[in-house]
Amino acid sequence: MAFTEDEIKAKVQDGYIIESVEEMTEGYRKSLIVQLTVQADTELISAPAYWMAARHAPSTNTQVSAHAIIQDELAHANIAYRLLEDLGVSREKLVYDRAPHEFKHPYGFDQPLDNWAELVVANGFYDRAGITLLSDVYRNTSYGPLKRALVKIDMEETFHLRHGEVWMRRLSKAGGEAKEMLQRAVDWMFPMTIEWFGLPDELKRHSGQLDYRLKGMTNDQLRQTWMASTVPLCESIGISVPAHFDEANQRYELDYPFPCRYDAAAKHWLFDEGEISWDEVFERWKGRGPMNEEFVESIRRSRSQVATWLN
C-alpha cells in the first residue's frame, strides 16, 4: 500500500505502524535511513573506543565487564545495519566502503578514552544519552521492526549505564587521585554529551523524524531529559558539572557558553572565549576527532586478517 507524503504523515501521527518498505514514501525511507545510520555507526564506533580504554581496567573482573559491554555494542550495531539492509542499504558498503569521516557517529566517540575513569564516565554519560534517545524512539517510533529490536537493546544499554554509575560512585568515594581523575573526565565529557543532542530547537532545520513519528521528543527536550538524571547523579557523588536547575523556569540551565570551542588535544573546553556559531561546530564535526581514522581502521582490519587466515 503506497501513501502520499501528506497521507503517511497523518497516518503515523494517528498511531499507524509501518511494517514494510512498500508502505513508505521516499521521504519516510530517507529519514529512517539517516536515523538508523547514526544509530548503527554510533554503536559500532563505541566498540574500539571502549576496547582501547578497557586495558586500564583495575582487575580481570572489571575488564571482563568492559568487554561484555563492547560485545553488546557490536551486536546493537549489527541490528541497526540489518534493519538498514531491509531498506535497500548495503551493510558491507556502510562499514567498509565509506571514508572514516563519512561515518555519522557523534563527535564524542572520536576522542580517545585514556583511563578507567573516562571509560566509566562514557558509560554513565554517553550510554545514558543513547538510552535517552532510543527510549524516546521506542515509545514513539512508527517503524515496527525498529520498535521490536529496541526491546533487547534497551535492556543491555541499561546494564552499561548502571556499570558507569556504580563505578563513578566508587571512584568518587575513593577520593584522592581517583576522584580527581573522575572530575577531569566529567569536565570534558559533560559538555561533549550536551552537544551530542544537536542544534537547539529554534535553529533546527529539518523536522522529518518528528513529522514521520520516527521519534517523539525535540533536541532540547532530549537534552533536558539527559540532564535531569545526569546532573543529580554528579551532585550526589560530589562531582561538579557546569549546569544547574532553574527553579523559576523549571528547567536545567548551562553555566557556560553553548556552543563553544573545544581543544581536542588538551581535552578542554574554551569557555572563556565565549559562544561560537553552530557553523563552527559543524565544521569541527565534519573534520572529525583525533581517533576517527584509527577507530574505523581497527574495525576494518579484522576482515583482512580473517581472510588471510582462511586462505
N, C-alpha and C positions, 0 to 999 in steps of 0.2 A: 504494500500500500504506500503510494507516494503522496507526500504533503507539499503544499507550498510553504514558503518561509513563514508567512503570517499564520498559516494553519498549525504548523508544528510548534511555533512559539506559544500559541494559545492553548494547544492541547497539553503540552508539558507543564505549563503554568497551572493547568487544571488537574495535574496529577497523573497524566498519561506516562507510561513507561515504554521507552524504546527498547526493542529487543534485537533488532537486526539492521544491517546496512540498508536493506531495501526500504525501510521506513524513513530513513534520514534524508534531509535536504543536504546539498553540498555545504551550506553554511554550518549546519549542525555537525556534519562529519569533520570539517576542518577545525572547528572549535574543540571538538572532542580529541582530535589528534594532537593538537597543541597541548591540551591538559595532560593527556596520557604520556606524551613525550617528556614533559617536565617531570612528571611523577617517576617514570622509568629511569631517566637519566640521574635524577637525584638519588634514588635508591642504589643505582649502580655505582656512582662515583663515591658514595659514602663508604663503600667497602674498602677500597685502598686507603682512604683517609683514616679509617678506623684500624685497618690492618697495621699500618706503619706506627700508629700510636700504641697498639696492643703490646708491643715489645717492652714498653715501660711498665707493664702490669706488675704490681708488687708481689704477686705469688702465682704459682701454677694455676690455682683455682680461679683467680681473677682473670688470668689470661684466657682460660677456657670460656669463661663467661663472655669476654670480649669477642672471642672467636665465634661463639654462638650467635651473637648479635650480627656479626659480619655475614654469617651464613643466612640469617633471616633477611638481611638487606638484599643479598643477591637473589634470593627466592622472590622477594617482593618485586625486584626489577624484572625478573622473568615473567611474572604475572602481568605486569603492565605492558611489556613488549609483546606478550602473547595476545593481549587484547588489541594491540595495535595491528597485529597481523590480520585479525578479523576485519579490520578497516582497510585492508589492502596495502599496509605499510610493511616493508621488509625489516625484520628484526636484525638480520645479518648486516644489511646496509647501515642501519642506525648505529650498531655497535662498532662495526669495523671499517666503514667507508667514509665516515664524516671526519673532517679535521677536528682536532681537540677543542678548538674554540667554538665549534658549532654545537657542542653539547649544551643542553638547556638547564642544567642544574644550577642552583643558587651559587652566587659568588663565594659564599662562605665555605663551600666544600672544595674550593681551590686553594685553601690555606692549609699549611701543614699543622698537624696536631703533634706538638713536640714533647708532651709528657702525659702522665696519667691524669693529672688534674684537667688538662684540656680535653682529653677523651671523655671523661665523665661529665664535664660541662656540655660537651657536644651532645651526649645522651640526654642531659637534662634540659638543654635549650633547643637544639636542632630537632631531636626526636619529638619534643613537645610541639614544636612548630609543625612537624609532619602530622602529628595526631590532630592538632587544631585544624589543619587544612583538610585532612582526609575524613575526619569525623563529620565535618560540615558536608563534604561530598557524599558520604554515606547516608546522612539524614536526608539530603535534598536531591541527589542526582536523578536525572530522568533516564539514565542508561542502565538497564537492568543487569547486564553482565558485570559491570564495574561495581554496582552496589553489592552483589553477591560476593565478589572477590574481596571486598574490603572487610568482610567479617573476620577472615583469617588475619589479614594484615593488621587490623586494629588491635587484636589480642596480642600479637607479637610486638608491635610498637609500644604497647603499654609496658611490656617487660623491659624494653630498652629504656624507657623513661624512668621506671622505678629503679633500675640499675644506676642511672645517673643521679637521681635524688638521694638514694641511700649513700652513695659514695661522696656526694657533695656534703652531706651531713657529717660523714666520718672525717673527712679532711678538715672541715671547719672545727669540729670538736677536738681534733688532734692539736690544733693551734700551731704556733711557730711557723716553720718553713712551709709545712703542708697547707696551712690556711693562707699564707701569703701567695703560694702558687695558685690556689683556688681563686683568690681575689684577682690576681693578674689575668687569669683565664676569663673570668667574668667581665673584666674591664673591656676586653676587645670583643668578646663573643656576644655580649648583650646587645650592643648597637648593631652588630653583624646580623643578628636574628631579627631585630626590629626592621631592618632594611629588607629582609627576606620576603616580607609580605607585599612589597612593591609600592607603586605610586599611591599617594593619598587619594581618597575618593574624588575630591574636587578636580584632580588632574587626570583621572582615569580616562583613557582614550577609547577603549573597547569594552563592550558590555556583553559580548557573546555568551560567556559562561553563565551569566545571570539570566540573559534572555532565553537561553535554551535549557535553563534549570540544570546545568551541569554542576553548579554549586549554589549555595543559598545566601552566603554572607559576603559582604564587601571587604575590600582590603583593610580598611580601617576597623571594621568590626572584628575581623580575624586578628588584627594586631592587638586590639583591646582584650580579646579573649585570651590570647597568649600572655599578655602582661598580667591579667587578673589572677593567674596561677603562678607565674614566674616571680613577680615582684614580692608577693608574700612569702614564697619559699626562701628567697635570698634573705629577706629581712629576718625571717625566723631563725636563720643559722648565723646571723651576724655578718653577712656579706652585703656590701653596699652596691646599689645599682643607680644609674642616673635617671631615675623616674620616681614619681610619687602619685598617690591617689588624691585627686582634687575633689574634696567633699562637695564644694559648691556646684560643680558640673557633673559630679558622679561619674568620673572617668579618669583614667591614668594619663598623666602628662609627662613628657620627656623633659629632662633637666639639661638638655644640650641642643645645639642647633641641628635640625633634621631637614634634609640630609646634610652630611658634612664629609670632608676629605678623610681618607684612610691611608696611612703609611703601612703598606703590606710588609715591607722588610722589617720594620720595628714592631709590627702588630699593635699599632697605636692610632687612635682616632684624634684628628686635629681639631678639637672642639674650639680652641682659641681663635681659629681662623674664620669662624662663623659659618653661616649656612651657604651651601652651594646650590647650583641648579641641578635639576634631575637629568638634564642633558649630560652633565659631567659624570653623574652616577652611571648613566647608561654607557658612556664611553669606557668607564672603568670595568663595568660588567662585560662589555663586548671584548675588551682586551684580555679578560680572564685573569686569574690569580697566579701566584708563583708556582703552584704544583699542578696546574691544569694538564700540561703535556705529559708529565711524569705519571700522574694518576691514570690517564687514559691509556698510556703505553703499558702500564703494569697490568691492565685488564686484557689488552690485546695480545700481550706477549705469550700468554698461556696457550693460545691457539697454535702458534707456530711451534712451540715446544712440544705439544702433544702430537702434532703432525710429524715432527722429526722422530719421536719415539715409535710411532706406529709404522713409519717407513723403515 
